[in-house]
Amino acid sequence: MTYAEMLPSLLFSNLIGTLSIFAEAFVTLSTILIPLCFFGREGKLKKATFIIIGILPVYAVISNALASINAIVYCRQHATEVVETVEALDSVYMTLIQTACVFLAATTVYSRHKLLHGIENVIYFIVVELYQQFLITCSMSFLADDILEFYNSTGNLMAVLPKAFNIYILSYFLVSLFLFLGLYLGLYRRKSFFYVSYKYRILFVIWEFFLLYSVVKPLNHAGDNAGLFVPMKNMIGFMLPVLGIAFPFLIMIMVSRRNALEKTVIQEGYISAELEYIDQYKRSQEETRAFRHDIANNMSLLSAMMGEGKYEEAEQYLNDLLGSVRGMSPKYVTGDEMLDCLVGMKAGRMEEAGIAFTIDGVADGGLSMKPTDICSIFANALDNAIEACENMPDGKERTIRLEIKKAGQFFAIKLVNTYEESREGFALGKLFDGKERHTSKKDKSFHGYGTQNIKATVEKNNGILKSEAGEGLFTLSVMIPRG
């Protein structure tokens, strides 16, 4: 082959090499988005993230463009000369540089534990990259005449199937691009996150090893039996890629159904609270109308008793009347009718658990939030406080205190409860730390949504949330703008 004949393949090879580096960049971005969208990590893509990841694609474009220009000039000067050898590009240094870019890019996303998250994202990168490459390589087996030779040389696909290698790189680029766009536009930009628990992550790794084993095992036992080659090509080239694509979607469906079930339970709690609030409001209105209807008769009867000198009977009747009036008033007054209803609903559970509950202060004019938002914050917060008190050993003081104060243009609301430090203190310090769910329950994949809902609802209403734990007291502070 002369240099003139080799020039088109050189130029095309440079283009393929550039696409390969762009594919690696998209995989890097995807592996950074995966912890944010699925593992509950708190972070944000920044300009520095894209700059670091963009170093390799920019370098690839510039270097391959210069290489192409140099190839054109050189091949024209030596057009009729025969090409003796072609030096292969050593990819070891490129792999090391790529790993460093993954690590550095990940450190720009997170504000804490940067080193740990950087190492974590390198592992994710390796897993995702191998998974994609494995499935695409399997699909390329359709183009191989000898499946055993293809299997034994998968590390050097270009030598076995030169034309298929170009298809492989193009497929790898497109898959990486679509994966990134799906994560970025479909989940990250919309803030539509799913929490995938550790058991599903481990299940995915096991599945990846199973796919590899399903290729290695039959091929190792195939020997020279050519009759097995066609069935194996069908299995490796079609079934494995289909199963490999379907399995992550199956995990997502399972997680989505589980999250939907949890959200349904929470929404049922909100609806129950609202129905109780409506029912309580109707009862209070009926009692008020009845009292107004009878007030004239009661006052007339009381006046007649006083006129007849029946002072003791009048005093007793007046006390009974005052008792009826007190019974019409709510036992706990917060200044907000919905919050009154929530406290009233939880009061029975507190009494059964031997919890002393007190309220200090009122929210004059009520809280300027929707009833569902009030439920989301305080129903969850009260449930958590009650549960913490219930978990305390017998004989320990169990108290819950609700404090409401004005602080400028905000209502400063504090919910303080006692807790057993040896049991829950380890988690309370990070209860509202980031997007990651925290819970003391054993089934961590099904709990911890309440704290997330509290934080999300407070932020939605332009509020401020803070939690503190120490010396047996947990304090949840919520700042809500006044209407």
Phi and psi in degrees as a GROMACS rama.xvg file:
@    title "Ramachandran Plot"
@    xaxis  label "Phi"
@    yaxis  label "Psi"
@TYPE xy
-87.5244  166.297  THR-2
-63.8034  -33.9978  TYR-3
-65.0451  -38.027  ALA-4
-73.1676  -29.2638  GLU-5
-83.2112  -16.4147  MET-6
-56.8525  -49.0608  LEU-7
-57.6831  -39.9028  PRO-8
-68.1224  -33.8874  SER-9
-65.1933  -46.1977  LEU-10
-62.7848  -43.1332  LEU-11
-65.7348  -36.5592  PHE-12
-63.2018  -39.3554  SER-13
-64.2827  -40.1044  ASN-14
-64.0917  -44.2479  LEU-15
-62.9601  -39.5287  ILE-16
-62.4709  -39.2711  GLY-17
-65.0666  -44.028  THR-18
-59.956  -38.3761  LEU-19
-61.8471  -42.7596  SER-20
-67.4865  -39.0649  ILE-21
-62.8414  -38.8725  PHE-22
-61.3231  -42.7698  ALA-23
-62.1744  -37.0808  GLU-24
-64.265  -42.3724  ALA-25
-66.7657  -36.9717  PHE-26
-63.2815  -40.425  VAL-27
-60.9523  -46.2383  THR-28
-62.3333  -39.7899  LEU-29
-64.0111  -41.8349  SER-30
-70.213  -20.9856  THR-31
-79.715  -35.3976  ILE-32
-74.2277  -29.494  LEU-33
-58.4301  -49.1518  ILE-34
-62.4467  -33.2692  PRO-35
-70.991  -38.312  LEU-36
-89.4926  -27.0039  CYS-37
-122.76  -20.2806  PHE-38
-111.016  7.21767  PHE-39
75.7396  15.8417  GLY-40
-76.5454  146.809  ARG-41
-103.318  117.951  GLU-42
-168.364  177.618  GLY-43
-149.714  133.484  LYS-44
-67.402  130.476  LEU-45
-121.162  172.206  LYS-46
-60.6808  -38.6034  LYS-47
-61.3931  -33.6037  ALA-48
-62.0756  -48.3268  THR-49
-69.4709  -32.9866  PHE-50
-65.412  -46.4874  ILE-51
-64.0898  -45.9423  ILE-52
-67.5878  -29.8334  ILE-53
-77.7463  -7.23629  GLY-54
-60.5234  -47.6024  ILE-55
-65.7563  -47.6743  LEU-56
-59.4504  -41.6814  PRO-57
-63.9083  -43.2316  VAL-58
-61.4224  -41.4343  TYR-59
-64.0212  -42.8165  ALA-60
-62.4222  -48.0609  VAL-61
-66.2086  -49.1318  ILE-62
-65.4696  -41.5898  SER-63
-70.558  -32.4788  ASN-64
-65.9345  -44.8021  ALA-65
-64.7846  -39.5978  LEU-66
-64.3554  -37.3717  ALA-67
-66.8601  -43.0876  SER-68
-62.4951  -44.706  ILE-69
-62.2703  -39.0766  ASN-70
-64.9379  -41.4466  ALA-71
-61.8891  -46.4888  ILE-72
-64.2443  -46.6732  VAL-73
-66.3697  -44.3973  TYR-74
-66.0821  -31.831  CYS-75
-72.077  -35.6832  ARG-76
-70.8314  -30.5387  GLN-77
-120.308  40.3614  HIS-78
-57.8221  -38.0335  ALA-79
-93.5137  -5.04257  THR-80
-75.6065  149.723  GLU-81
-87.3319  134.77  VAL-82
-77.2027  124.661  VAL-83
-91.6757  -54.8901  GLU-84
-136.686  153.197  THR-85
-124.277  120.421  VAL-86
-73.557  133.818  GLU-87
-86.2446  142.175  ALA-88
-78.5444  126.527  LEU-89
-76.0782  119.815  ASP-90
-93.0943  -0.287195  SER-91
-64.5889  -46.5267  VAL-92
-65.1895  -38.3522  TYR-93
-63.0832  -38.9856  MET-94
-64.2553  -42.137  THR-95
-64.8637  -42.7535  LEU-96
-63.4994  -40.7084  ILE-97
-62.3783  -45.1983  GLN-98
-60.7315  -40.6858  THR-99
-63.0664  -39.6521  ALA-100
-65.1711  -40.3685  CYS-101
-59.998  -46.6814  VAL-102
-63.3596  -49.3533  PHE-103
-65.2323  -40.6475  LEU-104
-62.7152  -39.838  ALA-105
-65.3448  -34.7737  ALA-106
-67.6354  -22.7555  THR-107
-79.1212  -17.2392  THR-108
-82.1857  -34.6756  VAL-109
-105.205  145.142  TYR-110
-89.4023  -19.8519  SER-111
-133.998  159.338  ARG-112
51.5185  45.8024  HIS-113
-62.7435  -42.5262  LYS-114
-62.6409  -45.8058  LEU-115
-62.8342  -45.3371  LEU-116
-67.3002  -32.7327  HIS-117
-63.8368  -46.0251  GLY-118
-64.1263  -40.9145  ILE-119
-60.1096  -42.2359  GLU-120
-71.8415  -28.9879  ASN-121
-63.1001  -41.6526  VAL-122
-63.4931  -44.7834  ILE-123
-60.3269  -40.1852  TYR-124
-60.9019  -44.9207  PHE-125
-62.7924  -44.8922  ILE-126
-63.8349  -48.3  VAL-127
-67.1315  -43.1969  VAL-128
-62.5584  -46.7224  GLU-129
-62.7807  -38.7427  LEU-130
-63.2839  -47.6718  TYR-131
-63.0307  -47.9515  GLN-132
-63.8606  -37.0709  GLN-133
-63.6231  -46.3684  PHE-134
-65.9953  -40.3864  LEU-135
-68.2442  -40.0327  ILE-136
-62.4717  -40.2628  THR-137
-59.0511  -42.7508  CYS-138
-66.0986  -26.9303  SER-139
-71.6317  -15.0327  MET-140
-64.3304  -18.7368  SER-141
-62.1585  -26.7939  PHE-142
-88.0323  -2.5349  LEU-143
-93.9426  136.499  ALA-144
-78.8713  -39.511  ASP-145
-111.274  103.343  ASP-146
-64.8428  -32.2931  ILE-147
-69.7896  -41.778  LEU-148
-64.4149  -39.5114  GLU-149
-62.2405  -44.7031  PHE-150
-64.3156  -43.4461  TYR-151
-71.7403  -15.8603  ASN-152
-120.736  24.6713  SER-153
-63.5637  -21.8681  THR-154
-74.0724  -14.6789  GLY-155
-132.997  63.1732  ASN-156
-60.5695  -31.6163  LEU-157
-65.975  -31.8656  MET-158
-75.0778  -35.6467  ALA-159
-81.6068  -47.678  VAL-160
-130.969  80.6318  LEU-161
-56.708  -42.0457  PRO-162
-69.9223  -37.5062  LYS-163
-67.0002  -25.6371  ALA-164
-62.2765  -40.2279  PHE-165
-64.5354  -39.9328  ASN-166
-64.1675  -38.693  ILE-167
-60.6993  -48.7863  TYR-168
-63.3558  -43.6265  ILE-169
-62.0195  -42.2229  LEU-170
-64.6474  -41.8362  SER-171
-62.7787  -40.5873  TYR-172
-63.3753  -47.3231  PHE-173
-66.0064  -43.2451  LEU-174
-62.5385  -43.3849  VAL-175
-64.4322  -40.7035  SER-176
-64.5713  -47.4599  LEU-177
-65.561  -36.6136  PHE-178
-62.7557  -45.3724  LEU-179
-63.884  -47.2285  PHE-180
-62.8794  -38.4649  LEU-181
-63.2814  -42.8694  GLY-182
-70.4032  -43.4961  LEU-183
-72.7  -51.9935  TYR-184
-80.8301  -35.8207  LEU-185
-80.5782  -30.5951  GLY-186
-121.76  -56.2965  LEU-187
-63.0154  -50.0141  TYR-188
-64.5037  -34.356  ARG-189
-84.5814  -6.67646  ARG-190
55.4723  38.107  LYS-191
-101.15  90.1062  SER-192
-104.048  148.316  PHE-193
-121.251  135.279  PHE-194
-94.5814  116.189  TYR-195
-101.791  117.256  VAL-196
-71.7694  168.933  SER-197
-62.3118  -32.9445  TYR-198
-65.3598  -34.7055  LYS-199
-73.4691  -33.2867  TYR-200
-65.9241  -44.121  ARG-201
-64.3756  -38.3903  ILE-202
-61.6529  -37.6652  LEU-203
-65.9854  -41.2998  PHE-204
-64.2179  -42.7427  VAL-205
-60.548  -40.941  ILE-206
-62.2162  -39.1141  TRP-207
-63.4062  -42.7423  GLU-208
-65.7268  -36.2347  PHE-209
-63.8465  -41.1951  PHE-210
-61.0437  -44.6418  LEU-211
-62.0006  -42.8424  LEU-212
-64.3779  -36.2549  TYR-213
-67.3462  -18.1387  SER-214
-89.9872  -46.3116  VAL-215
-65.6637  -45.3479  VAL-216
-59.7411  -54.6152  LYS-217
-64.4993  -36.3384  PRO-218
-69.3679  -34.2903  LEU-219
-67.7755  -25.5873  ASN-220
-102.708  4.21704  HIS-221
-75.855  -35.2376  ALA-222
61.6547  -134.513  GLY-223
-103.207  17.8084  ASP-224
-75.788  94.87  ASN-225
-66.3116  -21.8747  ALA-226
-65.7011  -19.483  GLY-227
-88.3212  -9.72237  LEU-228
-65.6524  -44.0923  PHE-229
-64.727  -48.1641  VAL-230
-58.8766  -37.38  PRO-231
-69.7186  -36.6403  MET-232
-62.8739  -40.0451  LYS-233
-64.863  -42.153  ASN-234
-68.1521  -50.4702  MET-235
-70.6462  -39.5543  ILE-236
-81.4831  -23.7277  GLY-237
-119.658  -55.5723  PHE-238
-63.46  -45.4436  MET-239
-65.2351  -45.9108  LEU-240
-60.5425  -40.4119  PRO-241
-63.1116  -46.9468  VAL-242
-65.1117  -38.3127  LEU-243
-63.8624  -34.9583  GLY-244
-77.5444  -37.6551  ILE-245
-71.5629  -34.2355  ALA-246
-62.1723  -47.6477  PHE-247
-58.8135  -37.0034  PRO-248
-66.8805  -34.8055  PHE-249
-63.5394  -42.4745  LEU-250
-61.3902  -42.2839  ILE-251
-62.949  -38.7705  MET-252
-64.7724  -43.0507  ILE-253
-63.2112  -44.1043  MET-254
-66.0659  -41.3658  VAL-255
-62.9678  -42.0547  SER-256
-65.4144  -38.4774  ARG-257
-67.3658  -43.4474  ARG-258
-63.9979  -39.7833  ASN-259
-63.6464  -37.9947  ALA-260
-64.543  -42.6941  LEU-261
-63.8965  -43.2749  GLU-262
-65.4103  -34.0146  LYS-263
-64.0063  -41.5449  THR-264
-61.586  -42.9272  VAL-265
-64.5154  -44.4527  ILE-266
-63.519  -35.698  GLN-267
-63.1475  -36.9172  GLU-268
-64.1534  -41.1612  GLY-269
-63.3377  -45.5839  TYR-270
-62.624  -41.7674  ILE-271
-60.2313  -42.456  SER-272
-65.063  -41.5332  ALA-273
-66.1662  -40.6481  GLU-274
-63.8616  -40.265  LEU-275
-63.8707  -39.7488  GLU-276
-62.7258  -44.7118  TYR-277
-64.0421  -43.6918  ILE-278
-63.4649  -42.3459  ASP-279
-64.6341  -39.808  GLN-280
-63.5034  -41.837  TYR-281
-63.4204  -42.9158  LYS-282
-62.497  -42.6896  ARG-283
-65.136  -36.8529  SER-284
-67.3626  -41.1733  GLN-285
-64.8382  -42.0893  GLU-286
-64.8653  -38.6358  GLU-287
-65.8308  -43.4978  THR-288
-63.7727  -40.6575  ARG-289
-64.5367  -40.7254  ALA-290
-65.177  -42.9276  PHE-291
-63.6891  -36.5703  ARG-292
-65.6306  -36.024  HIS-293
-94.5822  -6.68311  ASP-294
-62.4712  -39.9695  ILE-295
-63.785  -44.4147  ALA-296
-63.7851  -40.0971  ASN-297
-64.5254  -42.5096  ASN-298
-66.7711  -38.2759  MET-299
-64.3559  -44.7992  SER-300
-63.7473  -40.5776  LEU-301
-65.1895  -39.4128  LEU-302
-65.0844  -39.3968  SER-303
-64.5553  -41.2091  ALA-304
-61.4135  -43.3746  MET-305
-65.4928  -37.8467  MET-306
-67.1843  -31.5461  GLY-307
-86.926  1.24695  GLU-308
79.005  14.3607  GLY-309
-87.9217  69.2079  LYS-310
-69.5751  -39.2054  TYR-311
-65.9621  -42.4314  GLU-312
-65.9072  -37.7773  GLU-313
-65.9178  -39.506  ALA-314
-65.0633  -42.3304  GLU-315
-63.756  -42.4195  GLN-316
-63.9721  -39.3464  TYR-317
-65.6297  -40.143  LEU-318
-63.4475  -40.664  ASN-319
-63.3795  -39.5086  ASP-320
-65.7747  -41.3562  LEU-321
-65.4828  -34.9552  LEU-322
-63.2964  -39.3868  GLY-323
-64.9477  -38.6765  SER-324
-65.5894  -43.3773  VAL-325
-63.9799  -35.5218  ARG-326
-65.2624  -26.8512  GLY-327
-76.734  -20.984  MET-328
-85.7039  142.688  SER-329
-65.0382  146.33  PRO-330
-68.2747  -37.9383  LYS-331
-116.223  125.94  TYR-332
-117.353  119.485  VAL-333
-110.23  -13.372  THR-334
98.904  -11.453  GLY-335
-125.797  126.104  ASP-336
-63.2365  -39.6866  GLU-337
-66.5697  -40.9421  MET-338
-67.656  -36.6329  LEU-339
-57.744  -44.1191  ASP-340
-63.9979  -42.8241  CYS-341
-62.3413  -45.68  LEU-342
-62.5111  -41.9974  VAL-343
-61.8361  -37.3723  GLY-344
-66.5778  -36.831  MET-345
-85.4209  -13.229  LYS-346
-61.7896  -39.7375  ALA-347
-61.8497  -42.4331  GLY-348
-65.5751  -37.3495  ARG-349
-64.72  -42.9228  MET-350
-63.5169  -41.7367  GLU-351
-62.9884  -34.8381  GLU-352
-86.1268  -0.14142  ALA-353
70.8486  35.1899  GLY-354
-98.4103  127.941  ILE-355
-84.4815  119.766  ALA-356
-115.269  133.759  PHE-357
-136.044  153.092  THR-358
-124.367  134.349  ILE-359
-126.669  112.176  ASP-360
96.9105  164.106  GLY-361
-136.401  155.761  VAL-362
-95.7048  92.6017  ALA-363
-58.9952  125.395  ASP-364
85.7767  -4.20015  GLY-365
82.9574  169.963  GLY-366
-86.0604  134.08  LEU-367
-84.7784  62.1234  SER-368
-138.641  159.843  MET-369
-67.2533  149.485  LYS-370
-55.0626  -37.0599  PRO-371
-65.9034  -35.0541  THR-372
-69.7893  -38.3546  ASP-373
-62.4934  -41.3666  ILE-374
-62.2688  -45.4973  CYS-375
-59.0179  -39.3345  SER-376
-80.4714  -57.6644  ILE-377
-87.4843  -26.6115  PHE-378
-65.9618  -44.5939  ALA-379
-65.4452  -44.2473  ASN-380
-63.6331  -43.5102  ALA-381
-65.6081  -40.5864  LEU-382
-60.5679  -43.4475  ASP-383
-63.9772  -41.4431  ASN-384
-65.7332  -43.4773  ALA-385
-63.4117  -42.7547  ILE-386
-63.895  -40.105  GLU-387
-61.9287  -40.2926  ALA-388
-69.1414  -39.5863  CYS-389
-62.8926  -29.3651  GLU-390
-81.0422  -3.67183  ASN-391
-76.3738  147.07  MET-392
-63.2073  154.523  PRO-393
-60.2931  141.279  ASP-394
96.526  -19.5398  GLY-395
-81.5178  148.664  LYS-396
-69.1623  130.9  GLU-397
-118.946  111.571  ARG-398
-137.473  148.245  THR-399
-134.635  130.601  ILE-400
-129.305  130.896  ARG-401
-109.94  119.298  LEU-402
-114.526  131.735  GLU-403
-128.577  121.931  ILE-404
-138.242  158.418  LYS-405
-89.1124  135.782  LYS-406
-137.763  84.7457  ALA-407
67.2999  -122.088  GLY-408
-92.6636  16.3678  GLN-409
-125.378  156.112  PHE-410
-96.9213  121.864  PHE-411
-95.7559  111.202  ALA-412
-114.836  126.597  ILE-413
-120.194  135.192  LYS-414
-118.048  111.726  LEU-415
-113.104  129.763  VAL-416
-139.74  152.418  ASN-417
-80.2702  155.324  THR-418
-154.652  162.347  TYR-419
-88.6571  110.43  GLU-420
-61.2822  -39.1042  GLU-421
-65.293  -22.7959  SER-422
-92.7188  -46.6464  ARG-423
-121.895  -6.14812  GLU-424
-59.6954  -29.1437  GLY-425
-63.9746  -29.7653  PHE-426
-100.277  -23.0795  ALA-427
-67.8078  -29.9835  LEU-428
-64.5082  -24.5026  GLY-429
-119.409  25.1505  LYS-430
-61.1888  -37.72  LEU-431
-114.668  34.221  PHE-432
-87.7767  99.3284  ASP-433
73.8868  -161.739  GLY-434
-84.9872  -14.6173  LYS-435
-71.2991  136.746  GLU-436
-80.2515  138.877  ARG-437
-126.484  135.185  HIS-438
-154.181  151.209  THR-439
-91.5137  -3.29589  SER-440
-75.8802  154.927  LYS-441
-67.5868  -40.9524  LYS-442
-84.7  81.3778  ASP-443
-70.8642  -19.6484  LYS-444
-76.7383  -14.7571  SER-445
-112.706  -4.52737  PHE-446
-128.303  171.403  HIS-447
98.2431  0.604402  GLY-448
-74.6757  -26.887  TYR-449
-60.0619  -45.605  GLY-450
-65.7732  -36.8864  THR-451
-63.0114  -42.2069  GLN-452
-65.3644  -38.8444  ASN-453
-59.5067  -50.612  ILE-454
-62.5187  -45.9249  LYS-455
-62.8276  -39.7103  ALA-456
-70.4843  -39.5621  THR-457
-62.8004  -44.9303  VAL-458
-64.6397  -37.8649  GLU-459
-61.9075  -32.4265  LYS-460
-94.9936  19.8817  ASN-461
59.5239  34.0247  ASN-462
-98.3662  -179.017  GLY-463
-127.714  136.589  ILE-464
-123.426  137.91  LEU-465
-149.995  143.285  LYS-466
-132.84  145.625  SER-467
-138.52  147.608  GLU-468
-142.89  136.896  ALA-469
168.662  146.803  GLY-470
55.7447  37.5024  GLU-471
78.4541  7.67607  GLY-472
-124.29  132.109  LEU-473
-111.292  130.074  PHE-474
-121.445  122.685  THR-475
-106.639  117.366  LEU-476
-109.214  129.196  SER-477
-127.098  125.482  VAL-478
-105.613  117.164  MET-479
-116.819  127.013  ILE-480
-58.6808  139.006  PRO-481
-80.539  146.268  ARG-482
